[in-house]
């Protein structure tokens, strides 16, 4: 890369960092917990391989691996057929296991979505992301808690600092390793947007050397490479062939993902540039997954294992004049990959069963002989409607947090990210989507704003309310009732109280101006 290109890339990074510090609420914490790749070509482990360690003969239950590829939409996975060669490691798992074509996240925000995966509850049931609550309460029985109580050794490794003990996600884990918010901010200030300092695969390998080999293991992995800001790479086969590093860096600077909404969203060639950059990051996430799988295999944790790969939410790449995953429950932000390999109750191939990622907990407990079987992922038909929820109320600053951060009681937050959006655009307030496949209906504070048939319109381009009035009336009544009872008029939950260290970290991340 030329010196001019390097200066262009550095300028883009600086511009993006400034844009990130404009927003002041915890939703932007997710955007600031940056995720680029580990150093390319880094080994899976800096420790020598060890002899395989078998589970005790008295405990034949499978090892369990849950991988969340943060911010990866379903069609970015090459096994789904829309793009070529992005994810060979996920593709290999899909080839030997089951790929779910219609999997949807419970929310388009990291904290709400992980809370649903770990608790098995909808967002309106656990409340994380509503009413100023963004920490999973101890009252929730989390997946790792159930598995540890049943005799599993539990370990978690998360590159996303929002998936941390400070946000309630270490419940039930014997070992939990996560990036620190302050470290991420310091690394960004030094111009380092890489997560190489965390060393995910090396941490997994180090834990594997010390684990209790008499117990089956449950391992949770969160990989952040696909999360914005997108990385300008020396080699990226998914960007236009004639695009050079200078042009790519300029696009990253011109379209900071948290701010590139409505009139500011990328279009035309710029949209192609941003899409290619994003797919390059998805490929880096898959490569890191390969190194993690290698580290686990060296410790014997590739045998008698069930592997589940999914995402917490998707990502807009200019569709519907949106970028990123905030302020949306449309398909690009909630349609996620779900691949399972090694599950005894799933037939290999492609499943068209519509499923919510909140069902992951029930499925894993079934496979561990802890919960009811067969797993919900093995059902012949969908049992209920699927709901995904986004709420601006995740961004409310409750009284205890205001005091900890020194926010004046009369301070009114104005989020500049949506300044380019029309007042009636469906990007404000509560957003809910209901899926009764193939139909998907969307609701915003102004009411229902779309009915789509995903079987032929996965991009949500054609509103079918006029063409299918009976379906629209039936689903509309059900969705309005759900929103009224479970979102707008729900029993409020006490707002979050953070410890001092977390409050300081949020302030350092631009929580307030």
Rosetta blueprint (number, residue, H / E / L):
1 X L
2 X L
3 X H
4 X H
5 X H
6 X H
7 X H
8 X H
9 X H
10 X H
11 X H
12 X H
13 X H
14 X H
15 X H
16 X H
17 X H
18 X H
19 X H
20 X H
21 X L
22 X L
23 X L
24 X L
25 X L
26 X L
27 X H
28 X H
29 X H
30 X H
31 X H
32 X H
33 X L
34 X L
35 X L
36 X L
37 X L
38 X L
39 X L
40 X L
41 X L
42 X L
43 X L
44 X L
45 X L
46 X L
47 X L
48 X L
49 X L
50 X L
51 X L
52 X L
53 X L
54 X L
55 X L
56 X L
57 X L
58 X L
59 X L
60 X L
61 X L
62 X L
63 X E
64 X E
65 X E
66 X E
67 X E
68 X E
69 X E
70 X L
71 X L
72 X L
73 X E
74 X H
75 X H
76 X H
77 X L
78 X H
79 X H
80 X H
81 X L
82 X L
83 X L
84 X L
85 X L
86 X L
87 X L
88 X H
89 X H
90 X H
91 X H
92 X H
93 X H
94 X H
95 X H
96 X H
97 X L
98 X E
99 X E
100 X E
101 X L
102 X L
103 X E
104 X E
105 X L
106 X L
107 X E
108 X L
109 X L
110 X H
111 X H
112 X H
113 X H
114 X H
115 X H
116 X H
117 X H
118 X H
119 X H
120 X L
121 X L
122 X L
123 X H
124 X H
125 X H
126 X H
127 X L
128 X L
129 X L
130 X L
131 X L
132 X L
133 X L
134 X L
135 X L
136 X L
137 X L
138 X L
139 X L
140 X L
141 X L
142 X L
143 X H
144 X H
145 X H
146 X H
147 X H
148 X H
149 X H
150 X L
151 X L
152 X L
153 X E
154 X E
155 X E
156 X E
157 X E
158 X E
159 X L
160 X L
161 X L
162 X L
163 X L
164 X L
165 X H
166 X H
167 X H
168 X L
169 X L
170 X L
171 X L
172 X L
173 X L
174 X L
175 X E
176 X E
177 X E
178 X E
179 X L
180 X L
181 X H
182 X H
183 X H
184 X H
185 X H
186 X H
187 X H
188 X H
189 X H
190 X L
191 X L
192 X L
193 X L
194 X L
195 X L
196 X L
197 X L
198 X L
199 X L
200 X H
201 X H
202 X H
203 X H
204 X H
205 X H
206 X H
207 X H
208 X H
209 X H
210 X H
211 X L
212 X L
213 X L
214 X L
215 X L
216 X L
217 X E
218 X E
219 X E
220 X E
221 X E
222 X E
223 X E
224 X L
225 X L
226 X L
227 X L
228 X L
229 X L
230 X L
231 X L
232 X L
233 X L
234 X L
235 X L
236 X L
237 X L
238 X L
239 X L
240 X L
241 X L
242 X L
243 X L
244 X L
245 X H
246 X H
247 X H
248 X H
249 X H
250 X H
251 X H
252 X H
253 X H
254 X H
255 X L
256 X L
257 X L
258 X L
259 X L
260 X L
261 X L
262 X H
263 X H
264 X H
265 X L
266 X L
267 X L
268 X H
269 X H
270 X H
271 X H
272 X H
273 X H
274 X H
275 X H
276 X H
277 X H
278 X H
279 X H
280 X H
281 X H
282 X H
283 X H
284 X H
285 X H
286 X H
287 X H
288 X H
289 X H
290 X H
291 X H
292 X H
293 X H
294 X H
295 X H
296 X H
297 X H
298 X H
299 X L
300 X L
301 X L
302 X L
303 X L
304 X L
305 X E
306 X E
307 X E
308 X E
309 X E
310 X E
311 X L
312 X L
313 X L
314 X L
315 X L
316 X E
317 X E
318 X L
319 X H
320 X H
321 X H
322 X L
323 X E
324 X E
325 X L
326 X L
327 X L
328 X L
329 X L
330 X L
331 X H
332 X H
333 X H
334 X H
335 X E
336 X E
337 X L
338 X E
339 X E
340 X E
341 X E
342 X L
343 X L
344 X L
345 X L
346 X L
347 X L
348 X L
349 X E
350 X E
351 X E
352 X L
353 X L
354 X L
355 X E
356 X E
357 X H
358 X H
359 X H
360 X H
361 X H
362 X H
363 X H
364 X H
365 X H
366 X H
367 X H
368 X L
369 X L
370 X L
371 X L
372 X L
373 X L
374 X L
375 X L
376 X H
377 X H
378 X H
379 X L
380 X L
381 X L
382 X L
383 X L
384 X L
385 X L
386 X E
387 X E
388 X E
389 X E
390 X E
391 X E
392 X H
393 X H
394 X H
395 X H
396 X L
397 X L
398 X L
399 X H
400 X H
401 X H
402 X H
403 X H
404 X H
405 X H
406 X L
407 X L
408 X L
409 X L
410 X L
411 X L
412 X L
413 X L
414 X L
415 X L
416 X H
417 X H
418 X H
419 X L
420 X L
421 X L
422 X L
423 X L
424 X L
425 X L
426 X L
427 X L
428 X L
429 X L
430 X E
431 X E
432 X E
433 X E
434 X E
435 X E
436 X E
437 X L
438 X L
439 X E
440 X E
441 X E
442 X E
443 X E
444 X E
445 X L
446 X L
447 X E
448 X E
449 X E
450 X E
451 X E
452 X E
453 X E
454 X L
455 X L
456 X L
457 X L
458 X L
459 X L
460 X L
461 X L
462 X L
463 X L
464 X L
465 X L
466 X L
467 X L
468 X L
469 X H
470 X H
471 X H
472 X H
473 X H
474 X H
475 X H
476 X H
477 X H
478 X H
479 X H
480 X H
481 X H
482 X H
483 X H
484 X H
485 X H
486 X H
487 X H
488 X H
489 X L
490 X L
491 X L
492 X L
493 X L
494 X L
495 X L
496 X L
497 X L
498 X L
499 X L
500 X H
501 X H
502 X H
503 X H
504 X H
505 X H
506 X H
507 X H
508 X H
509 X L
510 X L
511 X L
512 X L
513 X L
